[in-house]
């Protein structure tokens, strides 16, 4: 399974790596647009939603970067 991440490209946290943010329910939040109602999905379904144009909330607790919505063009895999 691919590991998803993004690089913050602006602000004080510029350059840090952020993975998908897992919520307390164990799922990951995806949205088409910022104002849309969120959908919660399992990790193995993220690729499907990214292909469909959904963004993923991503953050980094270790770097104290709160979750933000990253769109598919900004998300990378390894």
mmJSON file of the N, C-alpha and C atoms, coordinates in Angstrom:
{"data_MODEL":{"atom_site":{
"group_PDB":["ATOM","ATOM","ATOM","ATOM","ATOM","ATOM","ATOM","ATOM","ATOM","ATOM","ATOM","ATOM","ATOM","ATOM","ATOM","ATOM","ATOM","ATOM","ATOM","ATOM","ATOM","ATOM","ATOM","ATOM","ATOM","ATOM","ATOM","ATOM","ATOM","ATOM","ATOM","ATOM","ATOM","ATOM","ATOM","ATOM","ATOM","ATOM","ATOM","ATOM","ATOM","ATOM","ATOM","ATOM","ATOM","ATOM","ATOM","ATOM","ATOM","ATOM","ATOM","ATOM","ATOM","ATOM","ATOM","ATOM","ATOM","ATOM","ATOM","ATOM","ATOM","ATOM","ATOM","ATOM","ATOM","ATOM","ATOM","ATOM","ATOM","ATOM","ATOM","ATOM","ATOM","ATOM","ATOM","ATOM","ATOM","ATOM","ATOM","ATOM","ATOM","ATOM","ATOM","ATOM","ATOM","ATOM","ATOM","ATOM","ATOM","ATOM","ATOM","ATOM","ATOM","ATOM","ATOM","ATOM","ATOM","ATOM","ATOM","ATOM","ATOM","ATOM","ATOM","ATOM","ATOM","ATOM","ATOM","ATOM","ATOM","ATOM","ATOM","ATOM","ATOM","ATOM","ATOM","ATOM","ATOM","ATOM","ATOM","ATOM","ATOM","ATOM","ATOM","ATOM","ATOM","ATOM","ATOM","ATOM","ATOM","ATOM","ATOM","ATOM","ATOM","ATOM","ATOM","ATOM","ATOM","ATOM","ATOM","ATOM","ATOM","ATOM","ATOM","ATOM","ATOM","ATOM","ATOM","ATOM","ATOM","ATOM","ATOM","ATOM","ATOM","ATOM","ATOM","ATOM","ATOM","ATOM","ATOM","ATOM","ATOM","ATOM","ATOM","ATOM","ATOM","ATOM","ATOM","ATOM","ATOM","ATOM","ATOM","ATOM","ATOM","ATOM","ATOM","ATOM","ATOM","ATOM","ATOM","ATOM","ATOM","ATOM","ATOM","ATOM","ATOM","ATOM","ATOM","ATOM","ATOM","ATOM","ATOM","ATOM","ATOM","ATOM","ATOM","ATOM","ATOM","ATOM","ATOM","ATOM","ATOM","ATOM","ATOM","ATOM","ATOM","ATOM","ATOM","ATOM","ATOM","ATOM","ATOM","ATOM","ATOM","ATOM","ATOM","ATOM","ATOM","ATOM","ATOM","ATOM","ATOM","ATOM","ATOM","ATOM","ATOM","ATOM","ATOM","ATOM","ATOM","ATOM","ATOM","ATOM","ATOM","ATOM"],
"id":[1,2,3,4,5,6,7,8,9,10,11,12,13,14,15,16,17,18,19,20,21,22,23,24,25,26,27,28,29,30,31,32,33,34,35,36,37,38,39,40,41,42,43,44,45,46,47,48,49,50,51,52,53,54,55,56,57,58,59,60,61,62,63,64,65,66,67,68,69,70,71,72,73,74,75,76,77,78,79,80,81,82,83,84,85,86,87,88,89,90,91,92,93,94,95,96,97,98,99,100,101,102,103,104,105,106,107,108,109,110,111,112,113,114,115,116,117,118,119,120,121,122,123,124,125,126,127,128,129,130,131,132,133,134,135,136,137,138,139,140,141,142,143,144,145,146,147,148,149,150,151,152,153,154,155,156,157,158,159,160,161,162,163,164,165,166,167,168,169,170,171,172,173,174,175,176,177,178,179,180,181,182,183,184,185,186,187,188,189,190,191,192,193,194,195,196,197,198,199,200,201,202,203,204,205,206,207,208,209,210,211,212,213,214,215,216,217,218,219,220,221,222,223,224,225,226,227,228,229,230,231,232,233,234],
"type_symbol":["N","C","C","N","C","C","N","C","C","N","C","C","N","C","C","N","C","C","N","C","C","N","C","C","N","C","C","N","C","C","N","C","C","N","C","C","N","C","C","N","C","C","N","C","C","N","C","C","N","C","C","N","C","C","N","C","C","N","C","C","N","C","C","N","C","C","N","C","C","N","C","C","N","C","C","N","C","C","N","C","C","N","C","C","N","C","C","N","C","C","N","C","C","N","C","C","N","C","C","N","C","C","N","C","C","N","C","C","N","C","C","N","C","C","N","C","C","N","C","C","N","C","C","N","C","C","N","C","C","N","C","C","N","C","C","N","C","C","N","C","C","N","C","C","N","C","C","N","C","C","N","C","C","N","C","C","N","C","C","N","C","C","N","C","C","N","C","C","N","C","C","N","C","C","N","C","C","N","C","C","N","C","C","N","C","C","N","C","C","N","C","C","N","C","C","N","C","C","N","C","C","N","C","C","N","C","C","N","C","C","N","C","C","N","C","C","N","C","C","N","C","C","N","C","C","N","C","C","N","C","C","N","C","C"],
"label_atom_id":["N","CA","C","N","CA","C","N","CA","C","N","CA","C","N","CA","C","N","CA","C","N","CA","C","N","CA","C","N","CA","C","N","CA","C","N","CA","C","N","CA","C","N","CA","C","N","CA","C","N","CA","C","N","CA","C","N","CA","C","N","CA","C","N","CA","C","N","CA","C","N","CA","C","N","CA","C","N","CA","C","N","CA","C","N","CA","C","N","CA","C","N","CA","C","N","CA","C","N","CA","C","N","CA","C","N","CA","C","N","CA","C","N","CA","C","N","CA","C","N","CA","C","N","CA","C","N","CA","C","N","CA","C","N","CA","C","N","CA","C","N","CA","C","N","CA","C","N","CA","C","N","CA","C","N","CA","C","N","CA","C","N","CA","C","N","CA","C","N","CA","C","N","CA","C","N","CA","C","N","CA","C","N","CA","C","N","CA","C","N","CA","C","N","CA","C","N","CA","C","N","CA","C","N","CA","C","N","CA","C","N","CA","C","N","CA","C","N","CA","C","N","CA","C","N","CA","C","N","CA","C","N","CA","C","N","CA","C","N","CA","C","N","CA","C","N","CA","C","N","CA","C","N","CA","C","N","CA","C","N","CA","C","N","CA","C","N","CA","C","N","CA","C"],
"label_alt_id":[null,null,null,null,null,null,null,null,null,null,null,null,null,null,null,null,null,null,null,null,null,null,null,null,null,null,null,null,null,null,null,null,null,null,null,null,null,null,null,null,null,null,null,null,null,null,null,null,null,null,null,null,null,null,null,null,null,null,null,null,null,null,null,null,null,null,null,null,null,null,null,null,null,null,null,null,null,null,null,null,null,null,null,null,null,null,null,null,null,null,null,null,null,null,null,null,null,null,null,null,null,null,null,null,null,null,null,null,null,null,null,null,null,null,null,null,null,null,null,null,null,null,null,null,null,null,null,null,null,null,null,null,null,null,null,null,null,null,null,null,null,null,null,null,null,null,null,null,null,null,null,null,null,null,null,null,null,null,null,null,null,null,null,null,null,null,null,null,null,null,null,null,null,null,null,null,null,null,null,null,null,null,null,null,null,null,null,null,null,null,null,null,null,null,null,null,null,null,null,null,null,null,null,null,null,null,null,null,null,null,null,null,null,null,null,null,null,null,null,null,null,null,null,null,null,null,null,null,null,null,null,null,null,null],
"label_comp_id":["UNK","UNK","UNK","UNK","UNK","UNK","UNK","UNK","UNK","UNK","UNK","UNK","UNK","UNK","UNK","UNK","UNK","UNK","UNK","UNK","UNK","UNK","UNK","UNK","UNK","UNK","UNK","UNK","UNK","UNK","UNK","UNK","UNK","UNK","UNK","UNK","UNK","UNK","UNK","UNK","UNK","UNK","UNK","UNK","UNK","UNK","UNK","UNK","UNK","UNK","UNK","UNK","UNK","UNK","UNK","UNK","UNK","UNK","UNK","UNK","UNK","UNK","UNK","UNK","UNK","UNK","UNK","UNK","UNK","UNK","UNK","UNK","UNK","UNK","UNK","UNK","UNK","UNK","UNK","UNK","UNK","UNK","UNK","UNK","UNK","UNK","UNK","UNK","UNK","UNK","UNK","UNK","UNK","UNK","UNK","UNK","UNK","UNK","UNK","UNK","UNK","UNK","UNK","UNK","UNK","UNK","UNK","UNK","UNK","UNK","UNK","UNK","UNK","UNK","UNK","UNK","UNK","UNK","UNK","UNK","UNK","UNK","UNK","UNK","UNK","UNK","UNK","UNK","UNK","UNK","UNK","UNK","UNK","UNK","UNK","UNK","UNK","UNK","UNK","UNK","UNK","UNK","UNK","UNK","UNK","UNK","UNK","UNK","UNK","UNK","UNK","UNK","UNK","UNK","UNK","UNK","UNK","UNK","UNK","UNK","UNK","UNK","UNK","UNK","UNK","UNK","UNK","UNK","UNK","UNK","UNK","UNK","UNK","UNK","UNK","UNK","UNK","UNK","UNK","UNK","UNK","UNK","UNK","UNK","UNK","UNK","UNK","UNK","UNK","UNK","UNK","UNK","UNK","UNK","UNK","UNK","UNK","UNK","UNK","UNK","UNK","UNK","UNK","UNK","UNK","UNK","UNK","UNK","UNK","UNK","UNK","UNK","UNK","UNK","UNK","UNK","UNK","UNK","UNK","UNK","UNK","UNK","UNK","UNK","UNK","UNK","UNK","UNK","UNK","UNK","UNK","UNK","UNK","UNK"],
"label_asym_id":["A","A","A","A","A","A","A","A","A","A","A","A","A","A","A","A","A","A","A","A","A","A","A","A","A","A","A","A","A","A","A","A","A","A","A","A","A","A","A","A","A","A","A","A","A","A","A","A","A","A","A","A","A","A","A","A","A","A","A","A","A","A","A","A","A","A","A","A","A","A","A","A","A","A","A","A","A","A","A","A","A","A","A","A","A","A","A","A","A","A","A","A","A","A","A","A","A","A","A","A","A","A","A","A","A","A","A","A","A","A","A","A","A","A","A","A","A","A","A","A","A","A","A","A","A","A","A","A","A","A","A","A","A","A","A","A","A","A","A","A","A","A","A","A","A","A","A","A","A","A","A","A","A","A","A","A","A","A","A","A","A","A","A","A","A","A","A","A","A","A","A","A","A","A","A","A","A","A","A","A","A","A","A","A","A","A","A","A","A","A","A","A","A","A","A","A","A","A","A","A","A","A","A","A","A","A","A","A","A","A","A","A","A","A","A","A","A","A","A","A","A","A","A","A","A","A","A","A","A","A","A","A","A","A"],
"label_entity_id":["1","1","1","1","1","1","1","1","1","1","1","1","1","1","1","1","1","1","1","1","1","1","1","1","1","1","1","1","1","1","1","1","1","1","1","1","1","1","1","1","1","1","1","1","1","1","1","1","1","1","1","1","1","1","1","1","1","1","1","1","1","1","1","1","1","1","1","1","1","1","1","1","1","1","1","1","1","1","1","1","1","1","1","1","1","1","1","1","1","1","1","1","1","1","1","1","1","1","1","1","1","1","1","1","1","1","1","1","1","1","1","1","1","1","1","1","1","1","1","1","1","1","1","1","1","1","1","1","1","1","1","1","1","1","1","1","1","1","1","1","1","1","1","1","1","1","1","1","1","1","1","1","1","1","1","1","1","1","1","1","1","1","1","1","1","1","1","1","1","1","1","1","1","1","1","1","1","1","1","1","1","1","1","1","1","1","1","1","1","1","1","1","1","1","1","1","1","1","1","1","1","1","1","1","1","1","1","1","1","1","1","1","1","1","1","1","1","1","1","1","1","1","1","1","1","1","1","1","1","1","1","1","1","1"],
"label_seq_id":[1,1,1,2,2,2,3,3,3,4,4,4,5,5,5,6,6,6,7,7,7,8,8,8,9,9,9,10,10,10,11,11,11,12,12,12,13,13,13,14,14,14,15,15,15,16,16,16,17,17,17,18,18,18,19,19,19,20,20,20,21,21,21,22,22,22,23,23,23,24,24,24,25,25,25,26,26,26,27,27,27,28,28,28,29,29,29,30,30,30,31,31,31,32,32,32,33,33,33,34,34,34,35,35,35,36,36,36,37,37,37,38,38,38,39,39,39,40,40,40,41,41,41,42,42,42,43,43,43,44,44,44,45,45,45,46,46,46,47,47,47,48,48,48,49,49,49,50,50,50,51,51,51,52,52,52,53,53,53,54,54,54,55,55,55,56,56,56,57,57,57,58,58,58,59,59,59,60,60,60,61,61,61,62,62,62,63,63,63,64,64,64,65,65,65,66,66,66,67,67,67,68,68,68,69,69,69,70,70,70,71,71,71,72,72,72,73,73,73,74,74,74,75,75,75,76,76,76,77,77,77,78,78,78],
"pdbx_PDB_ins_code":[null,null,null,null,null,null,null,null,null,null,null,null,null,null,null,null,null,null,null,null,null,null,null,null,null,null,null,null,null,null,null,null,null,null,null,null,null,null,null,null,null,null,null,null,null,null,null,null,null,null,null,null,null,null,null,null,null,null,null,null,null,null,null,null,null,null,null,null,null,null,null,null,null,null,null,null,null,null,null,null,null,null,null,null,null,null,null,null,null,null,null,null,null,null,null,null,null,null,null,null,null,null,null,null,null,null,null,null,null,null,null,null,null,null,null,null,null,null,null,null,null,null,null,null,null,null,null,null,null,null,null,null,null,null,null,null,null,null,null,null,null,null,null,null,null,null,null,null,null,null,null,null,null,null,null,null,null,null,null,null,null,null,null,null,null,null,null,null,null,null,null,null,null,null,null,null,null,null,null,null,null,null,null,null,null,null,null,null,null,null,null,null,null,null,null,null,null,null,null,null,null,null,null,null,null,null,null,null,null,null,null,null,null,null,null,null,null,null,null,null,null,null,null,null,null,null,null,null,null,null,null,null,null,null],
"Cartn_x":[0.846,0.0,0.889,0.5,1.276,1.179,2.241,2.26,2.118,1.094,0.82,1.443,1.891,2.4,2.351,2.494,2.562,3.621,4.111,5.078,4.376,4.472,3.89,4.712,4.053,4.788,4.66,3.98,3.915,3.741,3.982,3.816,5.036,4.901,6.04,6.5,5.628,5.978,6.454,6.778,7.193,8.303,8.095,9.091,8.885,7.962,7.775,6.87,7.05,6.273,5.064,3.9,2.679,2.011,1.7,0.964,-0.538,-1.366,-2.811,-3.099,-4.021,-4.381,-5.44,-5.114,-6.064,-6.867,-8.178,-9.06,-9.27,-9.88,-10.089,-10.866,-11.708,-12.493,-11.663,-10.376,-9.484,-9.563,-10.364,-10.561,-9.896,-9.88,-9.246,-10.32,-10.178,-11.205,-10.854,-11.834,-11.673,-12.834,-12.552,-13.567,-13.249,-14.273,-14.077,-13.619,-14.284,-13.958,-13.957,-13.312,-13.183,-14.531,-15.546,-16.849,-17.73,-17.35,-18.17,-18.167,-19.198,-19.289,-18.229,-17.498,-16.445,-16.985,-16.184,-16.441,-15.266,-15.533,-14.468,-14.261,-12.995,-12.683,-11.505,-11.375,-10.239,-9.018,-7.84,-6.58,-6.485,-6.923,-6.791,-7.711,-8.66,-9.555,-9.097,-8.04,-7.597,-7.233,-6.544,-6.129,-7.338,-8.392,-9.637,-10.199,-10.247,-10.793,-9.879,-8.574,-7.635,-7.822,-7.978,-8.219,-9.528,-10.475,-11.763,-11.746,-10.583,-10.465,-10.687,-10.778,-10.971,-9.648,-9.733,-8.578,-8.585,-7.439,-7.294,-6.784,-7.355,-6.841,-5.536,-4.477,-3.149,-2.533,-1.803,-1.15,0.006,0.773,1.937,1.997,1.598,1.59,2.993,3.987,5.36,5.874,5.463,5.886,4.861,3.806,2.711,2.052,1.873,1.177,-0.233,-1.264,-2.641,-3.105,-4.074,-4.57,-5.17,-4.803,-5.344,-5.709,-6.513,-6.956,-5.924,-5.393,-4.438,-5.114,-5.043,-5.682,-4.761,-5.314,-4.533,-3.245,-3.238,-2.036,-0.861,-1.127,-0.084,0.372,-0.346,-0.077,0.832,1.833,2.81,2.717,3.317,3.372,4.809,5.074,6.387,6.167],
"Cartn_y":[-1.181,0.0,1.241,2.228,3.468,4.273,4.987,5.883,7.304,8.009,9.36,10.402,11.509,12.636,13.885,15.03,16.311,17.16,18.161,19.106,20.455,21.045,22.37,23.362,24.187,25.082,26.553,26.884,28.288,28.387,29.58,29.817,29.433,29.486,29.224,27.769,26.859,25.432,25.002,25.946,25.654,24.594,23.58,22.532,21.278,21.284,20.066,19.084,17.827,16.749,16.457,16.311,16.007,14.756,13.792,12.592,12.814,11.919,12.018,11.982,12.806,12.88,11.826,10.949,9.915,10.447,10.389,10.873,9.806,10.2,9.276,8.034,8.154,6.998,6.061,6.396,5.544,5.772,6.753,7.006,8.321,8.554,9.732,10.565,11.894,12.787,13.235,13.138,13.606,14.547,15.515,16.471,16.869,17.217,17.745,19.202,19.98,21.396,21.691,22.766,23.127,23.217,23.764,23.953,22.706,21.674,20.461,19.723,18.941,18.075,16.973,16.658,15.647,14.226,13.407,11.974,11.301,10.287,9.581,8.222,7.917,6.674,5.957,4.687,3.91,4.211,3.948,4.269,3.642,2.399,1.719,2.308,3.171,3.8,5.202,5.737,7.093,7.262,6.31,6.419,6.579,5.848,5.945,7.365,7.935,9.279,10.329,10.162,11.097,11.075,9.902,9.778,10.459,10.526,11.164,12.667,13.226,14.663,15.165,14.256,14.647,15.067,16.027,16.415,15.629,15.579,14.827,15.767,15.658,16.44,15.796,16.628,16.136,17.07,16.499,17.285,16.512,17.172,16.55,16.966,16.059,16.353,16.65,15.909,16.099,17.499,18.063,19.411,20.472,20.036,20.924,21.64,20.907,21.456,20.869,21.706,21.189,20.673,19.768,19.218,20.29,20.226,21.11,20.292,20.853,20.141,20.283,19.163,19.131,18.453,19.11,18.597,17.598,16.759,15.682,16.135,17.321,17.766,18.003,18.185,18.43,17.173,16.073,14.854,13.921,13.402,12.5,11.111,10.159,8.798,8.308,7.329,6.669,5.185],
"Cartn_z":[0.0,0.0,0.0,-0.767,-0.881,0.414,0.71,1.856,1.319,1.758,1.266,2.185,1.594,2.359,1.49,2.118,1.405,2.095,1.39,1.938,2.085,3.269,3.501,2.701,1.892,0.995,1.327,2.437,2.843,4.357,4.889,6.318,7.124,8.447,9.321,9.287,8.884,8.822,7.437,6.593,5.218,5.207,4.354,4.18,5.009,5.976,6.761,6.018,6.33,5.719,6.607,5.975,6.721,6.147,7.0,6.571,6.756,6.227,6.47,7.975,8.405,9.825,10.145,11.074,11.495,12.676,12.555,13.602,14.667,15.769,16.895,16.515,15.499,15.061,14.181,13.964,13.187,11.686,11.27,9.845,9.424,8.117,7.527,6.837,6.92,6.383,4.967,4.069,2.694,2.357,1.456,0.998,-0.428,-1.189,-2.544,-2.469,-1.619,-1.429,0.07,0.439,1.847,2.574,1.913,2.56,2.575,1.854,1.797,3.13,3.314,4.48,4.343,5.408,5.302,5.178,4.526,4.443,5.134,5.937,6.645,5.999,5.677,4.964,5.62,5.307,5.786,4.926,5.467,4.792,3.407,3.271,1.978,0.897,1.27,0.298,-0.122,0.51,0.197,-1.277,-1.858,-3.265,-4.178,-3.91,-4.694,-4.665,-3.469,-3.314,-3.931,-3.808,-4.444,-5.958,-6.52,-7.965,-8.369,-7.443,-7.706,-7.455,-7.13,-6.942,-5.525,-4.565,-3.173,-2.545,-1.623,-0.825,0.475,1.152,2.4,3.488,4.683,5.816,6.26,6.315,6.666,7.696,8.639,9.678,10.283,11.154,11.766,13.229,14.124,15.56,16.088,15.62,16.101,15.805,14.684,14.282,14.686,15.383,15.821,14.648,13.557,12.395,12.375,12.602,12.66,11.302,11.293,10.039,9.129,7.872,6.857,5.635,4.766,3.572,2.458,1.992,0.893,-0.293,-1.445,-2.638,-3.347,-4.233,-4.874,-5.558,-6.167,-6.871,-5.923,-4.623,-3.629,-2.89,-3.084,-2.329,-3.134,-2.436,-3.055,-2.426,-3.079,-2.527,-2.528,-1.673,-1.705,-1.757],
"occupancy":[1.0,1.0,1.0,1.0,1.0,1.0,1.0,1.0,1.0,1.0,1.0,1.0,1.0,1.0,1.0,1.0,1.0,1.0,1.0,1.0,1.0,1.0,1.0,1.0,1.0,1.0,1.0,1.0,1.0,1.0,1.0,1.0,1.0,1.0,1.0,1.0,1.0,1.0,1.0,1.0,1.0,1.0,1.0,1.0,1.0,1.0,1.0,1.0,1.0,1.0,1.0,1.0,1.0,1.0,1.0,1.0,1.0,1.0,1.0,1.0,1.0,1.0,1.0,1.0,1.0,1.0,1.0,1.0,1.0,1.0,1.0,1.0,1.0,1.0,1.0,1.0,1.0,1.0,1.0,1.0,1.0,1.0,1.0,1.0,1.0,1.0,1.0,1.0,1.0,1.0,1.0,1.0,1.0,1.0,1.0,1.0,1.0,1.0,1.0,1.0,1.0,1.0,1.0,1.0,1.0,1.0,1.0,1.0,1.0,1.0,1.0,1.0,1.0,1.0,1.0,1.0,1.0,1.0,1.0,1.0,1.0,1.0,1.0,1.0,1.0,1.0,1.0,1.0,1.0,1.0,1.0,1.0,1.0,1.0,1.0,1.0,1.0,1.0,1.0,1.0,1.0,1.0,1.0,1.0,1.0,1.0,1.0,1.0,1.0,1.0,1.0,1.0,1.0,1.0,1.0,1.0,1.0,1.0,1.0,1.0,1.0,1.0,1.0,1.0,1.0,1.0,1.0,1.0,1.0,1.0,1.0,1.0,1.0,1.0,1.0,1.0,1.0,1.0,1.0,1.0,1.0,1.0,1.0,1.0,1.0,1.0,1.0,1.0,1.0,1.0,1.0,1.0,1.0,1.0,1.0,1.0,1.0,1.0,1.0,1.0,1.0,1.0,1.0,1.0,1.0,1.0,1.0,1.0,1.0,1.0,1.0,1.0,1.0,1.0,1.0,1.0,1.0,1.0,1.0,1.0,1.0,1.0,1.0,1.0,1.0,1.0,1.0,1.0,1.0,1.0,1.0,1.0,1.0,1.0],
"B_iso_or_equiv":[0.0,0.0,0.0,0.0,0.0,0.0,0.0,0.0,0.0,0.0,0.0,0.0,0.0,0.0,0.0,0.0,0.0,0.0,0.0,0.0,0.0,0.0,0.0,0.0,0.0,0.0,0.0,0.0,0.0,0.0,0.0,0.0,0.0,0.0,0.0,0.0,0.0,0.0,0.0,0.0,0.0,0.0,0.0,0.0,0.0,0.0,0.0,0.0,0.0,0.0,0.0,0.0,0.0,0.0,0.0,0.0,0.0,0.0,0.0,0.0,0.0,0.0,0.0,0.0,0.0,0.0,0.0,0.0,0.0,0.0,0.0,0.0,0.0,0.0,0.0,0.0,0.0,0.0,0.0,0.0,0.0,0.0,0.0,0.0,0.0,0.0,0.0,0.0,0.0,0.0,0.0,0.0,0.0,0.0,0.0,0.0,0.0,0.0,0.0,0.0,0.0,0.0,0.0,0.0,0.0,0.0,0.0,0.0,0.0,0.0,0.0,0.0,0.0,0.0,0.0,0.0,0.0,0.0,0.0,0.0,0.0,0.0,0.0,0.0,0.0,0.0,0.0,0.0,0.0,0.0,0.0,0.0,0.0,0.0,0.0,0.0,0.0,0.0,0.0,0.0,0.0,0.0,0.0,0.0,0.0,0.0,0.0,0.0,0.0,0.0,0.0,0.0,0.0,0.0,0.0,0.0,0.0,0.0,0.0,0.0,0.0,0.0,0.0,0.0,0.0,0.0,0.0,0.0,0.0,0.0,0.0,0.0,0.0,0.0,0.0,0.0,0.0,0.0,0.0,0.0,0.0,0.0,0.0,0.0,0.0,0.0,0.0,0.0,0.0,0.0,0.0,0.0,0.0,0.0,0.0,0.0,0.0,0.0,0.0,0.0,0.0,0.0,0.0,0.0,0.0,0.0,0.0,0.0,0.0,0.0,0.0,0.0,0.0,0.0,0.0,0.0,0.0,0.0,0.0,0.0,0.0,0.0,0.0,0.0,0.0,0.0,0.0,0.0,0.0,0.0,0.0,0.0,0.0,0.0],
"pdbx_formal_charge":[null,null,null,null,null,null,null,null,null,null,null,null,null,null,null,null,null,null,null,null,null,null,null,null,null,null,null,null,null,null,null,null,null,null,null,null,null,null,null,null,null,null,null,null,null,null,null,null,null,null,null,null,null,null,null,null,null,null,null,null,null,null,null,null,null,null,null,null,null,null,null,null,null,null,null,null,null,null,null,null,null,null,null,null,null,null,null,null,null,null,null,null,null,null,null,null,null,null,null,null,null,null,null,null,null,null,null,null,null,null,null,null,null,null,null,null,null,null,null,null,null,null,null,null,null,null,null,null,null,null,null,null,null,null,null,null,null,null,null,null,null,null,null,null,null,null,null,null,null,null,null,null,null,null,null,null,null,null,null,null,null,null,null,null,null,null,null,null,null,null,null,null,null,null,null,null,null,null,null,null,null,null,null,null,null,null,null,null,null,null,null,null,null,null,null,null,null,null,null,null,null,null,null,null,null,null,null,null,null,null,null,null,null,null,null,null,null,null,null,null,null,null,null,null,null,null,null,null,null,null,null,null,null,null],
"auth_seq_id":[1,1,1,2,2,2,3,3,3,4,4,4,5,5,5,6,6,6,7,7,7,8,8,8,9,9,9,10,10,10,11,11,11,12,12,12,13,13,13,14,14,14,15,15,15,16,16,16,17,17,17,18,18,18,19,19,19,20,20,20,21,21,21,22,22,22,23,23,23,24,24,24,25,25,25,26,26,26,27,27,27,28,28,28,29,29,29,30,30,30,31,31,31,32,32,32,33,33,33,34,34,34,35,35,35,36,36,36,37,37,37,38,38,38,39,39,39,40,40,40,41,41,41,42,42,42,43,43,43,44,44,44,45,45,45,46,46,46,47,47,47,48,48,48,49,49,49,50,50,50,51,51,51,52,52,52,53,53,53,54,54,54,55,55,55,56,56,56,57,57,57,58,58,58,59,59,59,60,60,60,61,61,61,62,62,62,63,63,63,64,64,64,65,65,65,66,66,66,67,67,67,68,68,68,69,69,69,70,70,70,71,71,71,72,72,72,73,73,73,74,74,74,75,75,75,76,76,76,77,77,77,78,78,78],
"auth_comp_id":["UNK","UNK","UNK","UNK","UNK","UNK","UNK","UNK","UNK","UNK","UNK","UNK","UNK","UNK","UNK","UNK","UNK","UNK","UNK","UNK","UNK","UNK","UNK","UNK","UNK","UNK","UNK","UNK","UNK","UNK","UNK","UNK","UNK","UNK","UNK","UNK","UNK","UNK","UNK","UNK","UNK","UNK","UNK","UNK","UNK","UNK","UNK","UNK","UNK","UNK","UNK","UNK","UNK","UNK","UNK","UNK","UNK","UNK","UNK","UNK","UNK","UNK","UNK","UNK","UNK","UNK","UNK","UNK","UNK","UNK","UNK","UNK","UNK","UNK","UNK","UNK","UNK","UNK","UNK","UNK","UNK","UNK","UNK","UNK","UNK","UNK","UNK","UNK","UNK","UNK","UNK","UNK","UNK","UNK","UNK","UNK","UNK","UNK","UNK","UNK","UNK","UNK","UNK","UNK","UNK","UNK","UNK","UNK","UNK","UNK","UNK","UNK","UNK","UNK","UNK","UNK","UNK","UNK","UNK","UNK","UNK","UNK","UNK","UNK","UNK","UNK","UNK","UNK","UNK","UNK","UNK","UNK","UNK","UNK","UNK","UNK","UNK","UNK","UNK","UNK","UNK","UNK","UNK","UNK","UNK","UNK","UNK","UNK","UNK","UNK","UNK","UNK","UNK","UNK","UNK","UNK","UNK","UNK","UNK","UNK","UNK","UNK","UNK","UNK","UNK","UNK","UNK","UNK","UNK","UNK","UNK","UNK","UNK","UNK","UNK","UNK","UNK","UNK","UNK","UNK","UNK","UNK","UNK","UNK","UNK","UNK","UNK","UNK","UNK","UNK","UNK","UNK","UNK","UNK","UNK","UNK","UNK","UNK","UNK","UNK","UNK","UNK","UNK","UNK","UNK","UNK","UNK","UNK","UNK","UNK","UNK","UNK","UNK","UNK","UNK","UNK","UNK","UNK","UNK","UNK","UNK","UNK","UNK","UNK","UNK","UNK","UNK","UNK","UNK","UNK","UNK","UNK","UNK","UNK"],
"auth_asym_id":["A","A","A","A","A","A","A","A","A","A","A","A","A","A","A","A","A","A","A","A","A","A","A","A","A","A","A","A","A","A","A","A","A","A","A","A","A","A","A","A","A","A","A","A","A","A","A","A","A","A","A","A","A","A","A","A","A","A","A","A","A","A","A","A","A","A","A","A","A","A","A","A","A","A","A","A","A","A","A","A","A","A","A","A","A","A","A","A","A","A","A","A","A","A","A","A","A","A","A","A","A","A","A","A","A","A","A","A","A","A","A","A","A","A","A","A","A","A","A","A","A","A","A","A","A","A","A","A","A","A","A","A","A","A","A","A","A","A","A","A","A","A","A","A","A","A","A","A","A","A","A","A","A","A","A","A","A","A","A","A","A","A","A","A","A","A","A","A","A","A","A","A","A","A","A","A","A","A","A","A","A","A","A","A","A","A","A","A","A","A","A","A","A","A","A","A","A","A","A","A","A","A","A","A","A","A","A","A","A","A","A","A","A","A","A","A","A","A","A","A","A","A","A","A","A","A","A","A","A","A","A","A","A","A"],
"auth_atom_id":["N","CA","C","N","CA","C","N","CA","C","N","CA","C","N","CA","C","N","CA","C","N","CA","C","N","CA","C","N","CA","C","N","CA","C","N","CA","C","N","CA","C","N","CA","C","N","CA","C","N","CA","C","N","CA","C","N","CA","C","N","CA","C","N","CA","C","N","CA","C","N","CA","C","N","CA","C","N","CA","C","N","CA","C","N","CA","C","N","CA","C","N","CA","C","N","CA","C","N","CA","C","N","CA","C","N","CA","C","N","CA","C","N","CA","C","N","CA","C","N","CA","C","N","CA","C","N","CA","C","N","CA","C","N","CA","C","N","CA","C","N","CA","C","N","CA","C","N","CA","C","N","CA","C","N","CA","C","N","CA","C","N","CA","C","N","CA","C","N","CA","C","N","CA","C","N","CA","C","N","CA","C","N","CA","C","N","CA","C","N","CA","C","N","CA","C","N","CA","C","N","CA","C","N","CA","C","N","CA","C","N","CA","C","N","CA","C","N","CA","C","N","CA","C","N","CA","C","N","CA","C","N","CA","C","N","CA","C","N","CA","C","N","CA","C","N","CA","C","N","CA","C","N","CA","C","N","CA","C","N","CA","C","N","CA","C","N","CA","C","N","CA","C"],
"pdbx_PDB_model_num":[1,1,1,1,1,1,1,1,1,1,1,1,1,1,1,1,1,1,1,1,1,1,1,1,1,1,1,1,1,1,1,1,1,1,1,1,1,1,1,1,1,1,1,1,1,1,1,1,1,1,1,1,1,1,1,1,1,1,1,1,1,1,1,1,1,1,1,1,1,1,1,1,1,1,1,1,1,1,1,1,1,1,1,1,1,1,1,1,1,1,1,1,1,1,1,1,1,1,1,1,1,1,1,1,1,1,1,1,1,1,1,1,1,1,1,1,1,1,1,1,1,1,1,1,1,1,1,1,1,1,1,1,1,1,1,1,1,1,1,1,1,1,1,1,1,1,1,1,1,1,1,1,1,1,1,1,1,1,1,1,1,1,1,1,1,1,1,1,1,1,1,1,1,1,1,1,1,1,1,1,1,1,1,1,1,1,1,1,1,1,1,1,1,1,1,1,1,1,1,1,1,1,1,1,1,1,1,1,1,1,1,1,1,1,1,1,1,1,1,1,1,1,1,1,1,1,1,1,1,1,1,1,1,1]
}}}
